[in-house]
């Protein structure tokens, strides 16, 4: 009688009222009931501090996994947690106290509302009210935190964080190379995963962290190695995936290496110690 009716972005009640009004042109007292026969995947956008930002399609039977983490099967309406897992998990810089959920209001008007979500309360306290069910077209936005959360290491073992990262450690360490470390491993711990600094040759006050940002720019900063230092952005930062840590040689190490290169051709004539005396 009425043909196809356009109901995109309408709620079930709004769609019912719209169809009923059109039926009134043909029927005196139209009565109808609309229901969902099958639900299509929910498409959401995830932007900001997640491992793989982008648009994702979520179903009522979803299998998700953070990088290096266990495979988790979920059934039921998709939630914020499932979406973040599908995006590879959160980064160490994620501001979990103020995640923003942006949702389009039903109807033909292009109107949105937004809510602030505190994932800290969900992960550490278990407040399920913070794990909202997602609607089609939702946008999840995670900003960058200005300081490292006090509970960073507790958050690192949650199922929202990648379980492992790849870090390359080079320079004056006993076992330089590429290492697979736990997520958010501090700089000092990573160096000792590589066997620690080499005796006499390493400069413990000249450890450099090299990090390539997502925009392609490089971040470089030098730190002083301190075994007693707690995790800190300024003194002992948590490492990110694909970081490069370089331990520079000490002045003594540089001089020794230089003397060895000079002394080697004449090693049959004089020893390194003799050469130092001659140079002095």
C-alpha positions in Angstrom: 0.0 0.0 0.0 2.7 2.5 0.9 5.9 1.2 -0.7 9.3 1.6 0.9 9.8 3.9 3.9 13.1 5.5 4.7 13.8 5.0 8.4 17.6 5.3 8.7 18.8 6.9 12.0 15.3 6.6 13.5 14.6 4.7 16.7 12.1 1.9 16.7 9.4 4.1 18.1 10.1 6.9 15.7 10.0 4.5 12.8 6.7 3.1 14.0 5.1 6.5 14.2 6.4 7.5 10.8 5.1 4.4 9.1 1.7 4.7 10.9 1.3 8.3 9.7 1.8 7.1 6.1 -0.6 4.2 6.5 -3.3 6.7 7.6 -3.5 7.9 4.1 -4.9 4.5 3.2 -6.4 3.1 6.4 -8.8 4.6 9.0 -7.2 3.2 12.1 -3.8 1.7 11.3 -2.2 -0.5 14.0 1.3 -1.9 13.5 4.2 -3.2 15.5 7.7 -3.0 14.2 10.5 -5.2 15.5 14.1 -6.1 14.7 14.2 -9.3 12.6 18.0 -9.3 12.3 20.6 -6.9 13.6 23.3 -5.6 11.3 26.9 -5.1 12.6 27.5 -1.9 14.6 30.0 0.3 13.0 32.0 2.6 15.4 35.0 4.9 15.0 37.8 4.7 17.6 40.3 7.6 17.6 43.1 8.7 19.8 45.3 6.6 22.1 44.6 3.1 20.9 47.1 0.8 19.1 45.1 0.8 15.8 42.7 3.7 15.4 40.1 3.5 12.8 36.5 2.3 12.0 35.4 -1.1 13.2 32.4 -3.3 12.7 31.2 -5.2 15.8 28.6 -8.0 16.0 26.8 -9.8 18.8 29.3 -12.6 18.5 32.7 -11.0 18.6 36.2 -12.5 19.0 38.7 -9.9 20.2 42.4 -9.9 21.1 44.9 -7.3 22.2 48.4 -7.6 20.8 50.0 -10.6 22.5 46.9 -11.2 24.7 44.5 -14.1 24.9 41.6 -14.5 22.4 38.3 -13.5 24.1 34.9 -14.5 22.7 32.0 -12.2 23.5 28.3 -12.7 22.9 25.7 -10.0 23.3 25.5 -6.3 22.4 29.0 -4.9 21.7 30.4 -2.6 24.4 33.3 -0.1 24.8 35.6 -2.8 26.1 35.1 -5.0 23.1 35.7 -2.1 20.8 39.0 -1.2 22.5 40.2 -4.8 22.4 39.4 -5.0 18.7 41.5 -1.8 18.1 44.5 -3.6 19.7 44.1 -2.1 23.1 45.0 1.2 24.7 48.4 2.9 24.6 50.3 3.8 27.7 49.5 7.5 27.1 45.7 6.9 27.1 43.7 9.2 29.4 41.4 6.5 30.9 39.8 8.9 33.3 38.1 10.9 30.6 37.2 8.7 27.6 34.6 10.5 25.4 31.7 8.6 23.9 30.0 10.6 21.1 26.6 9.4 19.8 24.3 10.7 17.1 20.7 11.3 18.3 17.9 9.4 16.5 16.1 11.4 13.9 16.8 13.2 10.7 18.6 16.1 12.4 22.4 15.9 12.5 22.6 16.2 16.3 25.0 14.5 18.7 25.4 14.1 22.4 28.5 13.0 24.3 29.3 11.4 27.7 32.5 11.1 29.7 33.6 7.5 30.6 36.0 6.7 33.4 37.7 3.4 32.5 39.8 3.5 35.7 36.6 2.9 37.7 35.8 0.0 35.4 39.2 -1.7 35.5 40.1 -1.1 39.1 36.8 -1.0 40.8 34.5 -2.9 38.5 32.0 -0.2 37.8 30.1 -1.8 34.8 28.2 1.5 34.2 31.4 2.8 32.6 31.2 0.0 29.9 28.4 1.3 27.8 26.6 -0.6 25.0 27.6 0.8 21.6 25.2 2.0 18.9 25.8 2.3 15.2 27.8 5.4 14.4 29.2 5.9 17.8 32.6 7.6 18.2 35.0 6.6 20.9 37.7 9.2 21.6 40.6 8.7 23.9 42.8 11.7 24.6 46.5 11.7 25.7 47.2 11.8 29.4 49.5 14.5 30.6 51.0 12.4 33.4 51.5 8.7 33.9 48.6 7.2 36.0 49.6 6.0 39.5 48.1 2.6 38.7 49.9 2.2 35.4 51.4 -1.2 36.1 48.0 -2.5 37.3 46.4 -1.2 34.1 49.2 -2.8 32.0 48.0 -6.3 33.1 44.4 -5.6 32.2 42.8 -7.1 29.1 42.7 -3.7 27.5 46.4 -3.3 27.1 48.8 -5.1 24.7 50.6 -7.8 26.6 54.0 -7.4 24.9 56.1 -4.8 23.0 59.1 -5.1 20.8 62.1 -2.9 21.8 65.6 -2.7 20.3 68.5 -2.1 22.8 71.8 -1.2 21.3 75.2 0.2 22.4 77.2 -0.7 25.5 75.1 -3.5 26.9 76.1 -7.1 27.3 73.5 -8.6 24.9 72.3 -5.9 22.4 69.5 -6.8 20.1 65.7 -6.9 19.7 63.7 -7.9 22.8 60.0 -8.8 23.4 59.1 -7.2 26.7 56.0 -6.9 28.8 53.9 -3.9 28.1 55.0 -0.7 29.8 58.4 -2.1 30.9 60.4 0.8 32.3 63.6 2.0 30.7 65.9 0.7 33.5 64.3 -2.8 33.5 64.7 -3.0 29.7 68.4 -2.3 29.9 68.9 -5.1 32.4 66.9 -7.5 30.2 69.8 -6.9 27.7 72.2 -8.0 30.4 72.9 -4.5 31.8 75.6 -2.1 30.9 79.1 -3.4 30.1 81.7 -2.8 32.8 83.7 0.5 32.4 82.6 1.1 28.9 79.0 2.2 29.3 78.0 5.7 30.3 75.2 5.3 32.8 74.5 9.0 32.6 74.0 8.9 28.8 71.2 6.5 28.0 69.1 7.7 25.0 65.5 6.7 24.2 64.5 7.0 20.5 60.8 6.8 19.7 59.1 7.4 16.3 55.7 9.0 16.7 52.6 8.1 14.6 53.0 11.4 12.6 56.5 10.3 11.6 58.5 12.6 13.8 61.1 11.2 16.1 61.4 11.7 19.9 64.8 11.6 21.4 65.7 12.1 25.1 68.6 11.2 27.3 68.3 9.7 30.8 70.6 8.8 33.7 70.5 5.1 34.7 69.3 4.7 38.3 68.4 1.3 39.6 66.3 2.7 42.5 64.2 5.0 40.3 60.5 4.3 40.2 58.6 4.5 36.8 58.4 8.1 35.8 58.1 10.0 32.5 61.1 12.2 33.4 63.5 9.7 35.0 62.4 6.2 34.1 59.7 6.2 31.4 57.6 3.2 30.4 58.6 2.0 26.9 56.4 1.7 23.8 56.4 -0.7 21.0 59.3 -0.3 18.6 61.3 2.0 20.9 65.1 2.1 20.5 67.3 2.3 23.6 70.9 3.2 23.2 73.5 3.1 25.9 76.5 5.3 25.0 80.1 4.4 25.9 81.8 6.3 28.7 84.7 8.6 28.1 87.1 5.9 29.3 85.6 3.5 26.9 86.0 5.8 24.0 89.6 6.5 24.9 90.4 2.8 25.4 88.8 1.9 22.1 90.8 4.7 20.3 94.1 3.6 21.9 93.5 0.0 21.0 93.0 1.0 17.3 96.2 3.0 17.4 98.2 0.4 19.4 97.1 -2.6 17.4 99.4 -2.0 14.4 102.4 -1.6 16.7 101.3 -4.1 19.4 104.3 -6.2 18.7 106.6 -3.3 19.6 104.8 -1.6 22.5 101.9 -2.4 24.8 98.9 -0.2 25.2 100.1 1.0 28.7 103.5 1.9 27.2 101.8 3.9 24.4 99.8 5.8 27.0 103.0 6.7 28.8 104.6 7.8 25.5 101.6 10.0 24.7 101.7 11.6 28.1 
